[in-house]
Amino acid sequence: MKPTPPTLLVTGAAGMLGRFLTRRPPEGWRLRLTDLTVPADPHPEFPETPPAGVTWQRLDVTDREQTAAACRGVDAILHLGGVSNNAAATRDRLIPVNVGGTSNLLDAAAHAGVRRVLIASSNHAVGFRRRTTGEPLPDDVDCRPDSLYGVTKAAMEALGTFHADQYGTEVVLLRIGSCFERPTSPRMLSTWLSPADFCRLVEASLRAPVAGCRPVWGVSANTRRWWSTSGGDALGYRPLDDAETFAPDLDPAAFAVDPRGETVGGAFPATTPGGAEA
C-alpha cells in the first residue's frame, strides 16, 4: 500500500506566483489550492484534467474560522495570499489582509500542528537597504521597508519569527525579488526570479531541514545578482536561470542611472500619509 502523499496548502493560488507553481508543482505533494475567489477555470495550466490530489476552495485569510478549517489535515503551507501592491486604491486593505491574514494563518497552523510554513515576503521588506561593497547583501539583513506594502511584509516576517520562537513552527521567509516571466528593466537583471526557479525554491524550502525562522532571497542565478546565495545554498536551492539572457532585449535608454537604483527595492513607490503616490 502506497503511503499517502503530504498535502500542501497554498493561499493566493489564483495569483501569478500560484499559477507559476501549479505549472510545476512540488514533486510528491498534493495541492490544496485556495484564494479569495476561485477562478472560473481553476485548472487552465493542466492540459486535460487536474492531477489527482489537486483541489480548489475559497479562502479569505481574514476569516479566522475559514482559515482554521483550511489548515486542518495539511502538512505544510505556502502563504502567497495578500494584497500585492502599494496603490492608493488598495492601501486600506494592506494591513488587515497582509498582517491580519498572516497572523490568522500562523495561529491556525500552530493549532492544527502544521510544522512547516513558507511565507512569501518581499525584497521591499528591506527595500531601503543600500547595495553593499565587497560582500553580497545577506539573506537575513534587518528589515528596512520602502513602502507601506514593505511594512506589511516586514510585519509578516516578524510574525513568522514569533511563531517559530513561541510554537516551534519551521518558517521560511521567501524574500522574493522580481518574479515574472522575464525581466523588463535593468534592475531586474539583478533581482529577477524566474518562474521555474521560484518553483525550485519552494520545493527546496519544503524539503530541507529548517530550525526556527529562516529568511532566504528569492532570486535566480543572475550574473548581476548582488544578494547573497548562502540562504538558498543552505536549503539546497539551486537556481538555473540567468536574467542576463534577456539583457539584449532591454531598451538601452533604460540603463540610465536611477538615484535609488542601488537600493534593494529600487524605485518602488512609497505613499504619503494621505495615500497619494509619492
C-alpha positions as CSV (number, residue, x, y, z in Angstrom):
1,M,0.0,0.0,0.0
2,K,1.4,3.4,-1.1
3,P,1.9,6.0,1.6
4,T,-0.5,9.0,1.4
5,P,1.3,11.9,-0.2
6,P,1.7,15.0,2.0
7,T,-0.6,18.0,1.4
8,L,0.5,21.5,0.8
9,L,-2.0,24.3,1.4
10,V,-1.4,27.2,-1.0
11,T,-3.0,30.6,-0.2
12,G,-3.4,33.1,-3.0
13,A,-3.1,30.3,-5.5
14,A,-5.0,32.2,-8.2
15,G,-2.4,34.9,-8.4
16,M,0.7,35.0,-10.6
17,L,3.0,33.1,-8.3
18,G,0.3,30.5,-7.6
19,R,-0.1,29.9,-11.3
20,F,3.6,29.5,-11.7
21,L,3.5,26.9,-9.0
22,T,0.6,24.9,-10.5
23,R,2.5,24.7,-13.8
24,R,5.3,22.9,-11.9
25,P,4.0,21.6,-8.6
26,P,6.5,20.2,-6.0
27,E,7.1,16.6,-6.6
28,G,5.2,14.2,-4.3
29,W,2.8,16.7,-2.8
30,R,-0.9,17.1,-3.1
31,L,-2.1,20.7,-3.5
32,R,-4.9,22.3,-1.6
33,L,-5.2,25.5,-3.7
34,T,-7.1,28.4,-2.1
35,D,-7.9,32.0,-2.9
36,L,-10.4,34.7,-2.1
37,T,-12.1,33.9,-5.4
38,V,-11.8,30.5,-7.1
39,P,-11.2,31.0,-10.8
40,A,-14.0,30.1,-13.3
41,D,-11.5,27.8,-14.9
42,P,-9.4,26.8,-11.9
43,H,-7.1,24.4,-13.7
44,P,-6.1,26.2,-17.0
45,E,-2.5,25.1,-16.6
46,F,-3.4,21.4,-16.8
47,P,-3.8,20.0,-20.4
48,E,-6.8,17.8,-19.6
49,T,-7.9,17.2,-16.0
50,P,-6.0,18.3,-12.9
51,P,-3.7,15.7,-11.3
52,A,-5.1,13.6,-8.5
53,G,-4.9,15.4,-5.2
54,V,-5.3,18.9,-6.6
55,T,-8.3,20.7,-5.1
56,W,-9.6,24.2,-5.0
57,Q,-11.5,26.0,-2.3
58,R,-12.4,29.6,-1.4
59,L,-10.4,31.1,1.5
60,D,-10.5,34.6,3.0
61,V,-7.5,34.6,5.3
62,T,-9.0,37.4,7.3
63,D,-11.7,35.0,8.4
64,R,-10.3,33.0,11.3
65,E,-12.8,30.1,11.1
66,Q,-12.3,29.6,7.4
67,T,-8.5,29.8,7.8
68,A,-8.6,27.3,10.7
69,A,-10.7,24.9,8.6
70,A,-8.3,25.2,5.6
71,C,-5.3,24.3,7.7
72,R,-6.7,21.1,9.1
73,G,-5.1,18.0,7.7
74,V,-2.3,19.7,5.8
75,D,1.4,19.0,6.2
76,A,2.8,22.4,5.1
77,I,1.6,25.8,4.0
78,L,2.8,28.1,1.2
79,H,1.4,31.6,2.0
80,L,1.1,33.6,-1.2
81,G,-2.2,35.3,-0.3
82,G,-2.3,39.0,0.2
83,V,-2.5,42.5,-1.3
84,S,0.4,42.7,-3.7
85,N,0.8,46.4,-4.4
86,N,1.0,49.8,-2.8
87,A,-1.6,51.7,-4.8
88,A,-3.9,54.1,-3.0
89,A,-6.9,52.1,-4.1
90,T,-5.8,49.1,-2.0
91,R,-3.9,50.9,0.7
92,D,-6.6,50.4,3.4
93,R,-6.5,46.6,2.8
94,L,-2.8,46.1,3.2
95,I,-2.6,45.8,7.0
96,P,-5.9,43.8,7.5
97,V,-5.1,41.3,4.8
98,N,-1.3,41.0,4.8
99,V,-0.7,41.3,8.5
100,G,-4.1,40.2,10.0
101,G,-4.4,37.4,7.5
102,T,-0.9,36.1,8.1
103,S,-1.5,36.2,11.9
104,N,-4.7,34.1,11.4
105,L,-2.9,31.7,9.2
106,L,0.0,31.1,11.6
107,D,-2.3,30.8,14.5
108,A,-4.3,28.2,12.6
109,A,-1.1,26.3,11.6
110,A,0.1,26.1,15.2
111,H,-3.3,24.9,16.4
112,A,-3.5,22.3,13.6
113,G,0.1,21.1,14.2
114,V,1.4,22.2,10.8
115,R,5.2,22.3,11.2
116,R,6.4,24.0,8.0
117,V,5.2,27.3,6.8
118,L,6.6,29.2,3.8
119,I,5.8,32.9,3.7
120,A,6.1,35.0,0.6
121,S,7.8,38.0,1.9
122,S,9.4,40.6,-0.5
123,N,12.6,42.5,-1.2
124,H,10.5,45.6,-0.3
125,A,10.6,44.5,3.4
126,V,14.3,45.6,3.2
127,G,13.9,47.9,0.3
128,F,15.7,50.9,1.7
129,R,18.9,48.9,2.3
130,R,21.6,50.1,0.0
131,R,24.0,48.0,-2.0
132,T,26.9,46.8,0.0
133,T,30.5,46.9,-1.3
134,G,32.5,43.8,-1.4
135,E,30.2,41.2,0.2
136,P,26.8,40.3,-1.1
137,L,23.8,41.5,0.9
138,P,23.0,38.8,3.5
139,D,19.7,36.9,3.4
140,D,19.0,37.9,7.0
141,V,19.7,41.6,6.7
142,D,17.3,43.5,9.1
143,C,14.1,44.9,7.7
144,R,14.0,48.5,6.4
145,P,10.8,48.7,4.3
146,D,10.4,51.1,1.4
147,S,6.6,51.5,1.4
148,L,3.5,50.6,3.4
149,Y,3.5,47.4,1.4
150,G,7.0,46.7,2.6
151,V,6.0,47.5,6.1
152,T,3.3,44.8,6.0
153,K,5.9,42.3,4.6
154,A,8.2,43.2,7.5
155,A,5.4,42.6,9.9
156,M,4.7,39.2,8.3
157,E,8.3,38.3,8.8
158,A,8.1,39.3,12.5
159,L,5.0,37.1,12.9
160,G,6.9,34.2,11.3
161,T,9.8,34.8,13.8
162,F,7.4,34.9,16.7
163,H,5.7,31.7,15.8
164,A,9.0,29.9,15.3
165,D,10.2,31.0,18.7
166,Q,6.9,30.6,20.5
167,Y,5.4,27.5,18.9
168,G,8.4,25.8,17.2
169,T,6.9,26.3,13.7
170,E,9.5,25.9,11.0
171,V,9.2,29.1,9.0
172,V,11.0,30.0,5.7
173,L,10.7,33.7,4.7
174,L,10.9,33.9,0.9
175,R,12.3,37.4,0.2
176,I,11.2,37.4,-3.4
177,G,12.9,39.7,-5.8
178,S,11.1,40.2,-9.2
179,C,9.2,37.1,-10.2
180,F,7.9,37.5,-13.7
181,E,8.1,35.5,-16.9
182,R,11.1,37.6,-17.9
183,P,12.9,40.7,-16.7
184,T,11.6,44.0,-18.0
185,S,14.1,46.6,-16.6
186,P,17.8,46.9,-15.9
187,R,17.1,46.4,-12.1
188,M,15.5,43.1,-12.8
189,L,18.8,41.8,-14.3
190,S,19.9,41.7,-10.7
191,T,16.6,40.9,-8.9
192,W,14.8,38.5,-11.3
193,L,13.4,35.2,-10.0
194,S,12.3,33.1,-12.9
195,P,9.0,31.1,-12.6
196,A,11.0,27.8,-12.8
197,D,13.4,29.0,-10.1
198,F,10.5,30.1,-7.9
199,C,9.2,26.6,-8.0
200,R,12.7,25.2,-7.3
201,L,12.9,27.5,-4.3
202,V,9.5,26.3,-2.9
203,E,10.5,22.7,-3.4
204,A,13.8,23.2,-1.6
205,S,12.1,25.1,1.2
206,L,9.7,22.2,1.7
207,R,12.4,19.5,1.6
208,A,15.3,20.9,3.6
209,P,15.7,20.7,7.4
210,V,14.8,24.0,9.0
211,A,15.1,25.2,12.5
212,G,13.4,28.4,13.6
213,C,12.7,31.1,11.1
214,R,15.0,31.3,8.1
215,P,15.0,34.2,5.6
216,V,16.2,33.5,2.1
217,W,16.5,35.6,-1.0
218,G,14.2,34.6,-3.8
219,V,16.4,35.3,-6.8
220,S,17.7,33.4,-9.8
221,A,21.4,32.7,-10.7
222,N,21.7,36.2,-12.3
223,T,25.1,37.4,-13.5
224,R,24.4,40.8,-11.9
225,R,23.0,39.4,-8.7
226,W,24.3,41.2,-5.6
227,W,22.2,39.4,-3.0
228,S,23.7,36.5,-1.1
229,T,23.4,32.9,-2.2
230,S,24.1,31.5,1.3
231,G,20.5,31.2,2.4
232,G,19.5,29.3,-0.7
233,D,22.6,27.2,-0.6
234,A,21.7,26.1,2.9
235,L,18.3,24.9,1.7
236,G,19.7,23.1,-1.3
237,Y,18.2,25.6,-3.6
238,R,19.9,25.5,-7.0
239,P,18.6,28.2,-9.4
240,L,19.3,27.6,-13.0
241,D,18.2,30.7,-14.8
242,D,20.0,34.0,-15.5
243,A,18.3,37.3,-16.3
244,E,21.4,38.2,-18.4
245,T,19.9,36.2,-21.3
246,F,17.3,39.0,-21.7
247,A,19.7,42.0,-21.4
248,P,20.0,42.5,-25.2
249,D,16.2,42.8,-25.4
250,L,16.0,45.8,-23.0
251,D,15.9,49.4,-24.2
252,P,19.4,50.9,-23.9
253,A,17.9,54.1,-22.7
254,A,16.5,52.3,-19.7
255,F,20.0,51.8,-18.3
256,A,20.2,55.5,-17.2
257,V,21.2,55.5,-13.5
258,D,18.3,55.9,-11.1
259,P,19.3,57.6,-7.9
260,R,17.5,54.8,-5.9
261,G,18.7,52.1,-8.2
262,E,21.3,50.8,-5.7
263,T,18.8,50.2,-3.0
264,V,17.2,46.7,-2.7
265,G,13.7,47.9,-3.6
266,G,14.8,50.2,-6.4
267,A,12.3,53.0,-7.2
268,F,9.3,51.2,-5.7
269,P,6.7,53.9,-4.9
270,A,6.1,54.8,-1.3
271,T,2.9,56.7,-0.5
272,T,2.3,59.8,1.5
273,P,0.2,59.6,4.7
274,G,-2.8,60.8,2.7
275,G,-2.5,57.9,0.3
276,A,-1.3,59.7,-2.8
277,E,1.6,58.4,-4.8
278,A,4.9,60.0,-3.8
